[in-house]
Amino acid sequence: MTYQQTLDYLYNNLPMFQRIGPAAYKVDLGNIVELMKTMGNPERQFKTIHVAGTNGKGSSSHMLASILQEAGYKVGLYTSPHLKSFTERVKINGKDIGQRTIVEFVHRIKPIIEKISPSFFEITVAMAFDYFANNNVDFAIIEVGLGGRLDSTNIIIPEVALITNIGLDHQSLLGDTLEKIAIEKAGIIKNKVPVVISQKQPSIQQVFINKASDVGTLLYFATDNYTVEQANSERFNCIKSNQLFIEGLKPDLKGDYQQFNLPGVLQTIDLLKEYKITDDHIRTGLENVIANTGLKGRWQQLGKNPTIICDTGHNLDGVQMIINQLKNYSYRQLHIVWGMVDDKSIDEVLGLLPQDAIYYFCAADIPRAMGAEKLRQKSTHYHLNGDSFPSVKSAIFRAKITAEPNDLIFIGGSTFVVAEIEKL
C-alpha cells in the first residue's frame, strides 16, 4: 500500500474518536495489551513520562520534551490529535515519524488488526511504542488521549505521572462531575510512580490524595512548591520554595494559561534531576518549545494588520482562558471565526463568548462537526451575531476581507477548526 492507501485503510476500517466521537471509545485495555504482547512489549524498552488532564496536557508534554532535548536526551513524543499531518502524532526530537515507517508498520501488523479490530487510537499508540523502541529513545513523553484509567496509553510504568488540571469535557464518557472525571484521570497513578498535579483544585484534590495513598506512591501538588508570576507582558518569574528560581523566563508558547501548566512541568523535571537536567536546560527548553517540537495552534499569531490569532482551546475552561486573554488586546473590532463539534454540550461555552464580536460560524470537515447554520442559530440565543459559512476556509476569508488593519481576528472553538487553517 502507498502512504495514502495506508491512511485510508486506518481511517475507513478502524473506529476513530476524532471523527465519529464516543462510538470509537473502548472500555477496556484488552486490545492494546494483546497488541503489545504480539510485538514483544516495546513500551518496556524506554523510560516514559505519562501526562493526563483536561487542559494543558499537550502543551505540558511538549514543554517536557523540549527540556529533555536541551539536556541532550533522545526524546520520543506521542500526542493526539494531529493538526495537519498524521505524522505529527509520533516524533523523536521534534522530527515526525516517516511515512514509509507508517506504511511498513501497518503492513506488518495487519493480520492482528484483522483479528482483534482495534481502534484507530490503539493502533497509533502501538505504532508510537514500536517506533520509540526501534529507535532507542532515552525518554518518551506519552500524552493520554482521553481520560486516563481506560486510555490505551495506560499500560506504561512511567518515571513520573503528571496530571495538569480537571475540567468538564467528554462528560458522556468520563462522568458529569469534576470528581468523576478526576477519578478517571487518577487512573494513571501507579504503585511507586510519583505523581504531580499541576493545579490544586480544592473540590477534587482528595481524589488524588486517596488514589496515591491506595497505591502507595508520592503525590506532589506542584503549586505547593512552585509559583509562576507574570513579570511583564512576555516574561515570567518562576519561584521555587519562595526563592527566585528562573528570572525573566520568556516562553515561546504565548498563552497566558501556560502559567498554570508551568508549575507542573517544573515539578516533574524536579523529580528527574538524577538525569542531569540543569536550570539552563529548563530555561532554554521552555523558551524553544516550538523550535524543538513543532507544536502548533497554542495562542499562535498568524498575521498582523489585522492581528490574527488561533488557539485550540475548546471546552469551558479553555474558552474562558481565551476570552480572558483577548481582553488584554487593544483593537477596533473583534472578529471570531468559530466552529464546534456536535457531541458536546455547547451552551455554557456560547454563554462565555463576547457579544460585541462579529461571528463567522463554520464547520470543520469531520462527521462530528456541528453544522455552521445550526451553530449560528444556537448562538442567537446568546446574542452572538454573525453569518454561517460552508467551510472554515471561506469563514476565514470573509473575516480577513471584512476586518480593518487595527482589528483582531480570532479563530477557534475546536481543534479541528484550527487544523484547517491553511497558514498554520
N, C-alpha and C positions, 0 to 999 in steps of 0.2 A: 504494500500500500504506500502511496505517497503521504506526505505530511498532512495535506488537506483531507485525504481519504481517511487517514487515521483519526483526525479530529472529528470528522463527520461520523465515524463509527462510534466514538466515545459519546458525542453529543446526542446521537439519534438512538443509541441502544442502551445507554445507561441513564437511570434517573438522576437528574441534576437539579439540586435545590435552587440554584441561582435562576434557573429558567422556569421550573414548574412549582417551586415552593415546597410546602410541608410534605407532599406526596413522596418526595425523594428522601425524607429523613428516616434513617434506620434506628431502631430502638434497642440494638444490642451491638456488641463488638465482635460477633462471631465471624463475619466476613473478613474483617481486617486481620484478625488473629489467624485465620486459615491462609490468607494471602501471605502474611509474613512467614508463616511456618514453611510454606512451599518454597519460599525464596531464601530460606536459611536465616531468618530473623535479622535482616540487615540493620534494623533500628537499634540493635545492641552493640554495634561496632563503633559508635562515636558518642561523645558527650552531647547532651542536649540541655536546652532551657525551654520550658513549656510556658506559653503565655496565653491567658484567657482574659475575658472581661467583655462588657457590653460595648464600651467605647474606649479607644486608646490602645487596644492590643496590637493593631497593625503598626501604628507609629512607634510604640514601645519596642516591638520586635525589630523594626528597622534600626532604631537607636542602639539597641544592644548589639546587633550585628555590626554596625559601623564602629562601635567602640572596640569590639574584639578584633575586627580587621586592623584597626590602627595599632593594636597591641601585637600584631604580627601573626595572628592565627588565621588558618584557613577555615572560613565560616560558611556553612550552609544556611539558607533562609527559606523557610516554607511558609507562604501566606496565601490567603484567598479572600475574595475572588480576584481575578485579574482585571485590569482595566482595558488594556489594548491588545495584549497577546497572551495566549495560554502559557507561553514560556515564562512569563513573569512570576508564576507561582513558585517556581523552583530555581534558586540561584546559588551560586558559590562565589563569594567575594564580589557580589554585585553583578555578576555575569549570568544571564539567563541560561537555563538548560537548552541544549541544542535540539533543533527539530529532528535531526537524524536519530538522536538518542531516544526521543519520544517514540518515534516510529519503531525502532528496534525493541524498546521495552514492551510496547503494546503487542507487537508480533510474538514476542517471547512468552507472554503470559496469557495470550488469547485463549488457550484451552481452559485455563482456570476461570477466566471471565465467563466463558460459555457455560461452565459447570455451576458456578455459585451466584451468577448475576449480581455482582457488586454494584454499588452506586458509583456515580462519576467521582464523587469526593473520595471514596475509598480507594479508587484506582490512582488518583493523584497523590494521595498520601503514600501509598505503596511505592509509586514512582519516585517520590522525593527521597524516601528512606533508602531505596535501592541505589539511587544516583549518589547520595551523600556517602554511602558505604563504599561504592566502587571508586570514588574519588578521594577517599581517605581524609575527609574533613576532620578538623580538630573539634569543632563545635557545630551544632546545628540549632538555630532558633526556630522553634516549631510553634506556629500560631494556631490556636484552636479554631476550628471552623464555626461550630455552633454549640453553645452550652459548655460542656466540659466532661461531665460524667460519662456520657454515651458517645462522645465525639471520637472519630476514628483515630485521632492523634493520641488518644489517652491510653496507648499501650506502651508508651515510653516511660523509663525511670530517669527523670532528669536530674541534673545537678541542683537546680533551683526551679521552683514554680513561681510565676508572677501572675497575679490577678489584678487587673487595672481598676475597673470600677463596675458597679452593678446598676443598671437602669432597666426600664421597661422596654423590652424588644423581644420579638418572637414569643409572645405570651402564649400562643396556641400550643407551642411545643414545650416551653420551659417553665410555664406557670404564670399566673396572673397577678402575682405579688412580688415585691423585691426579695422577700425571704425565700420564696420558692425558686426564683431564678438564682439567688445566691447559693442555694443548696446544690443546684446543677453545676454551677461554676466551681464550687468547692470540691466537686468530684475529681478534680485533677490533683488534689492534695494526697500525698502518699507517705507511707511509712519512712521515716528518717530522711525525707527530702524537704529541706527548708522551704517555706512558702512566704512570699512577700505580697502584701496587699497595698496597692498604690494609695488608695484613699480610705480613710477611716470613716465609714458611714454608720453612725450610732445605731440606726434601726436594724442593722443586719450584721454588725461586727461579731456578735455572739455566734453566728452560724460558723464563721471561720475559726473562732476560738474553740468551739466544740469539736469541729472536724479535725483540727490539728491535734487536739488532746486525744481524740479517739484513735488516731493512727500513730501517735507518739512522735510528733515532729515539732520543730521550732517554727513559730509564727512571728513575722515581723510586720507591724504596721509602719510603712515607710515614713509617714508624716510624724511619727514619734521621734525619728532621728534626723530627718531631712526636711527643710523648708526651702521653697524657691520664691524669691522676691523679685518683682519687676524693677530693674534699675532705671531703665528708660524705655522708649518705645520698641527698642530692638534687643536690649540686653537684660540678662537675669543675673542675680547673685544667688549662689547655692550655699545654703547654711547647713552644716553638719554638727549636731550636738551643740548648738548655739555658737559655733565658731564658723567664720567665713571659710568656705571650702573652695569654691570656684568663683572668682570675681569677674563680672562683666562678660559672662557667657553669651555668645551670640549664635543661637541655634539657627540652622538654615531651614528648619521647619517653623513657619511663621505664625501658626495658630496660637492665640493666647491660651487655648486649652492645653497646650503642651506643658504648661507649668504644673498641671495636675498629673501628667504622666512622668515627669522628670524624677520626683522622689522615688517612685517605684523602680525606675531604671537604675538610679544611683544606689539604692539599697541592694538591688540584685547584683550589681557589679561588686559591691562591697563584700558580698558573700563569695565572690570568685577571686578575691585578692591573692590567693595562693597561686594563681595563674599569671602572676607578674603583669598586672594591669596598673599603670601609673595614672596619676592625676592628669598628666599631659595627654595620655591616650584618651581619657574620658573627655576632656575639653575638645580635642581635635576630632574625636568621633562624633560628638554632638553637633559640632559646627560644620560637619561634612557628610551628614546622613544622605542627602540627595545624591551627591557625587559618588559616595561609596556604595550605595544600594540601589539607586534608581527609583526611589519612592516618588510617586506622583499623586496629585489630587488632594493633598492636605494643605488647605489655605494657599493654593498656588495662584500666583498672579500671572495672567496670560496676556495682559495688554495694558497700555496707558492711553489716556486721552481718547476715549473714556477708560477709566480703570476697569479691568475685567478680572474677576476672582472666581475660583471654583473651590468647592470643598465637598468631600464625600459624606459628611455628617448627615444622618437621615432619621434617627429616632428622636424621641422627645428631648433627651439630654443633649444630644449632638446638635440639634437645631437650636436649642436655647443658647448654646455656646456661640453658634454662628451669629445669631441675632445680636448677642451682646457685643461681639467684635465689630459687627457692621456699624454699631452706634459710635465707634471710635473714629470713623471716617467722615471726612467733610465732602459733600457732593451737592450738586443742584437737585438731581433726581435719582432715585434708586430704581433700577430695573432688575427684576428677578425672573430668570428662566428656571422653571420648576416642574419636576415630574416625580411621581411616586409609584411604588408597587401597590398592587390591588389586594394583597392578602394581609395587610396590616391595618390597625385602627389609626386612621389619619386625622381624626377630628381634633385631637389635642394638639397635634403638630400645626395644623392650619390655624388654630387659635393663637399660636405664637407669632405668626408672620405679620410683618408691619403692614398696616392698612394704607399707608401713603405711597407704597411702591406701585409700579406698573408691572403687571404679571404677563408672562408668556408661557402658558401651560403647554406641556408636551408629554409624550410617552416614549420611553426607551424602547428599542426594538427587541423586546423579550416578551414571552407569553404572560409573565406576571405583571407587566406594567399596567397601571390604571389608565384607561383611555383619557386623552387630553381633554375632550369635551366634558366627560364625566367629572374629571378633576376640577375643571373650571366651574361647573355648576355647583359642586360641593363647596367650592371656595367662596361663592357668592353669599353663603350663609355666614361667612366670617368677614364680609365686606372687603374682600380682596378682588380687585378689578383688573381685568385683562382679557386677552383673547386666547383661544386654543390653536395649536399648530400641529400639522400632521407628523412632524418629526422633530427631534432635538436640533438637528442642523438648521431647519427652517426657523425654529424659535430663536436660536442664537443669531441668525442672520437678521431677523426683524429687529431684535433688540439692538444690534450694532448700528443699523441704519436709522433707528429712531433716536438713539442716545446722542447727546451733545458731548463735547470734549470734557466738560467738567462734571459729567455724570458718573455713576458707578453701576456696573452690571455684575450681578452675582448669578452663578449657575450651580444648581444643586437639587437637593430633595431626594436623590437616590444615587447610589454608587454607579448605577447603570446609565444614568444621565451624564454624569461626569465622564464615564468611559467613552461616550460618543462625541466628545469634544475633539474636533479634528486637530486643533493646535496642541492638544495635550501631548 
